[in-house]
Amino acid sequence: MGELSVSKEIILGALSTVQEPDLKKDLVTLNMIKDVELGVGEVRFTVVLTTPACPLKEKIRKDCEDAIHNLVHPDLKIVINMTAEVTTLTSKDPLIPGVKNVIAVASGKGGVGKSTVTANLAMALKNAGAKVGILDADISGPSIPVMFGAEDLQPLVTEVDGKNRIQPIMQYGIKMISMGFLAPSESPVPWRGPMMTQALRQFFGDTNWDELDYLLIDLPPGTSDIHLTLVQLIKLTGAVIVTTPQKVALSDATKGLAFFKQAGINVPLLGLVENMAYFTPAELPENKYYLFGKDGGKQLAEKYAVPFLGEVPLIQAIREAGDEGKPIASSEGPSADAFASIAANLAQQVAISNANQAS
């Protein structure tokens, strides 16, 4: 490499001083450095992140550059390719072999915007470059088809490896399955618990999910047969709890937290999202009005040592986007930014949880 006399070993030695901020190990030990190439006065390599939604991407890039400039040569040109390979503990599940992470999105009560949060988290993760799907587990009250403008679509059935499989609906790059695609929207689904749990099993086992980084499960409110069936059927990567700030919602959210933490279930809690955290009128975007109380979700997360993923404002545009069938995370603006931040924090917690369980 000319007068600099740099080798791959020297570069890797410098990069071994760079720590992955969440996993608390260096990038070389974590096998995150790939394809080191040396040129005249320059070095190129790839950093393989644990998720394309990594919120610390630029910090890791800068830390790599600083390590090489400080420990190898200050004038060395550095070209870093940032890519991602989402970590997994579930991709070998025979029921869903190509799905890397299954994340339950739950709430203790209805009306807190859980489906809205699910739809927008999925969109934000997809925008970051991940392969994402949604399984609408609210059999009797499905909302996902409406939120994606797909209520008139019906999935096809095709033969895959000698077995008839449901092809999920693809909308905005996100794969979805829901009872709303299979039953007329105006028709109720008056099923008892066993029939609902059987439908959930079919949504997993009979759907051709193919390869996904994240499959979000939009659960019905409460802690019902569907919840118990889910934790018995699939190894969940973790659960996200959605609440609003007021006392009655927090009380029910506490029950949701307790469900996933109880003995025999022990599903990792990836975080809590506070929806409708404050109202901001469109004509006064800097103003915040705490209609339902302030910081209730944050305080609940602190009390139970659960990561606080972020807060979502009560904004008319979020509701309008859901009604129009195009989640607001697909657009630009403060609301989309809020969901992007929450999705990045969620992806971060998935990587941390997977690493902790694997070690």
N, C-alpha and C positions, 0 to 999 in steps of 0.2 A: 504494500500500500504506500509505496514511495518512502519518503523520509520518516513517516510517522510510525512505521513498523508495528502496526496493530494487527492482532490476531482475533479470531472468534472467541478464544478463551479469555482474552483480556476484556473484550466487550461484555461477555457473560459475567465475568468477575465484577465489573462495574455495575451491571444490572442486578446482580445478586444483593446489592445494597438497597435496592428499591423495594419497599414493602407495599403489598396490596393493602390499602387502608382498612378494609372491612375484615379480611381473612387473617390479617396480622402475620403473614409470612411473605418472604420475598418472591418476586416474580419468577425467578429461575427455579426455585424449589417447587413452586406451584405449576411449573411447566407452561407458563403463560408466554414465554418468549420463543418464537418460531422463525425459521427462515432467515438467519443472520447472513447477510451478504456484505462483503467488503469491496470497495472501489477505490479509486484514486481520491484521497482526501475525504471520503465519505463512508458511512455505514448505513445499511438498510436492514430493518427487521420488522417482524409483525408481533404485536401484542394481542393475545387472545383474551378478551375480557369474558367475564362470567355471564354477561347479558348485554345485548345491544342497547338496552336502556340504562346502562351504567351511569349514575349521576357524577361519578368521579373520573370520568374518562380523561378530561383535560388535565386534571391533577396528576394522573398516572403518566400521561404523555410528558408533562413538564418535569416530573421527577426523573424519568428516564433520560431526558436531554441533559438535565443538570448533573446526573451521576456520570454520564460519559464525558461531558465537558470538564467536570472537576477532577475525575479520576483517570481519564485517558488523554484527552487533548482538548484545549479550549476552542480550537479552530476546526475541529472535525465537523463536517456536514452530517446531519442526522436526518434520515427519512424514516418515519414510523408509520406503518400501516396498522390502524386500529380495527380489529375485527372482533367477533364474539362467538362463543360456543356456550349455549345455555347449559348450566349444570342440571343434573337430574338424579333422583333416587327411585323414580317410578317407571322409567321407560321400558323395563323388562316385564311389566305387568302383562300377562297374556291377554287380558281383556282389552287393553288399549296400548299395544306394544310400541307405538310410535310417539306417544304423548310423554313429554319430558316432565311436566309439572302440572298437577291438578290442584286448583286453588278454589276453596269454597268461599263464596261471598254470602255472608249471613247477617241477619239482624234479629233482635229479640221481638220486634213488633213490625207491623206493616205501616206504610206511609212515611218511611224515613228516606225513601229514594234509593233503595238498595239496587233495584234494576237499572236505574239511571246511572248509578256509580259503576255497576258491572259493565254496562254498554260502553261507557266512556273510558274506563280503564282498559278494556279490550282494544278500543280504537287507539288509545295513546300508546299501548305496547306495540301494536301493529305499526304505528307511525315511526316507532323507534327501530323497526326492522325485524321484529319478532314474528313468528308464525303463531297465530292465536285462534282459539275457538271458544265458543260459549255453549254450554249445555244448560238449557232453561229447565230447572228442576221443579219449578212451580207448575205442577201439572194442571191444577184447577184454575189458576189465574195467570197464565203466561203473558209476559209483557214484552219480551225480547223481539218478536216479529214486528210489532208496531214501532218500536224504537229504531228499528233498522229499515222501516218502510218495506217490509217483506211479508206482510200479513196475507197477501194473495198468492204467495208462492207455495209450491208443494215439492217436497223432496222426491227424487227418483230412487228407484231400487235397481241396483245392478249386481251382477255376479262378480265376486272377488274371491279368488282362490277356491272356487267351487261352492261358495256360500253366498246367498242373497244378502246384500248389505245396503243400508240406507245411505244415500249420498247427502251429506249435510248441505244446507243452503249456504251459498257463498255470497256475502254482501259486503262491499267495501273492503274486500280482502280478508274477511273474517268468516270462519266456518261456524255454522249454527244449527242446532237441532232444538225443537220445541214442540210441545203439544199443539201450540198455535198454528203450526204448519200442517198438522194432521187432522184437526177437527175444525169445523166452521166457527168463525169468530163469535157468532151470535149464539152458539150452542154451549150450554154448560157441560161440565165433565163431572157428573155426580158419582164419582167412584169412591169406594171404600179404600182404606189404607193399603191392603195387599195388592189391589189393582194398580195403585199409584206406584208402589215400590217395584212392581213388575215392569211398568213402563220405564222407570228409571234404569233398571237393569238392561232393558233393550236399547235405551239411548246410548249406553256405554258399549255394550257388547255387539250390537247389530249395526252400529254406525261406522262408516268408513272414515275415521278421523285422519288416517294416514299419519303424517309427521306434524307435530305441533310442539312449540316451546312451552306454551301456556294454554291450559284448558280451564276457563273460569266457569264455576258452577253457580248459577243464580238460584239460590235456595229460597223456598217459601218462608214467610215469617214464622217465628217461634222455633220450637225444637220438637219436631214431629217424627212420624215413621220415616219420612223421606231422609231426614238427617241421620237417623240410626242406620238406615239401609246404606246410605252413602259411605259412612265410616267403616261399615263392615265389608262393603263391596270393593273399595278402592283404597290404596294407600295414598292418602292426601299429602301433598307437599305442605299444606298449611291452610289456615283460615283467615279471612279478613272480616272484621265486624264493622258494620255501618250503623251510625247513630246520628241523632240530631242533639243539640245541646240541652234541651229541656229535661227536667227531672224524670218525667214518666218514661221517656225514651231511654234515658241512661239506666233506669232500673231494669228495663227489659234487655238492654244491651249487656248488662251484667250477667243476666241468665245465659245469654248466648256465649259469652266468654267462658262461663262456668261449664257449659255443656262440653266444649272442646277440650277443657282442661281436666275433666273428671277421669277417675281411674277407669281403665279399660278402653278409653278413647284416645286420650293423650295426643291430640292433633296440635302441632305447633301453631301458635298464634302469630301470624306474620305482621299484624298491625291493625290499627283502628282508624277509620275515616270518619271525620265529623262533617256531615252534610248539612246544608242550610245553616251554616255557621253564622252568617250575618247577611243582611239585605243591603245591596248596593243599587241605587237607582241608576238607570242608564245615563240620565242627564247630569248626575253627580257621582262620577266613578270613584272619587276619592273618599266619599262618605260611607261609613259603615254603621248599620243599625242592627243591634243584637236583639232581634225580635223574640228569640227562643232562649235567651240567656247566653252567657259568654264563657267559652273555654270548658264547657261541660265534658266534651269528648277528650280534650287534652288531660283534664284532671282524672278522668276514668282510666285513661291509658297509663298515667303515672301511678295511680293507685295499684293497678294490677301488673305493673312492669311490662306493659305491652308497647311495642313501637307505635308512635303516633305518625301515621303516614301523611297526614295533611288535612286541610279543611277546604270545603267547597262552598262558595257563596250562594245565597238564594238570589238568583238572577233570572229574570223573565226569559232571557234568550236560551237558557238551558232547557226550560220547559218547552219552549217553542221548537227547539231543535229535536227534542224527543218526539213531540207530536208530529213533526214533519218527517220523521223517519230518517234523520241523519244526525247522529250524536254530535254534540258541539265540539268534542275533541278532534273532530275531522276538520275543523276550521281553524282560524287564528284569533287570538285575543286573550284577555285575562282568564276567562273560564277554561279555555283549551290549555293554557299554560298551567293552571292549577291541576288539571287532570294529568298533564305530562309529568309534573313534579311528583304527584302521588304515585303514578305508575313507575317512575324511576325508583322511588323509595321502596315500592313493593318488590320490584325486581332485585333490588339490593338485599332486601330481607330474605328473599328466596335463596339467593346465592349463599348468604351467611348461614341460614338454616340447613341447607344441603351440606355445606362444609362441616358444620358442627356435628351433624348426624353421621357423616362419613368418617370422621376422625375417631 
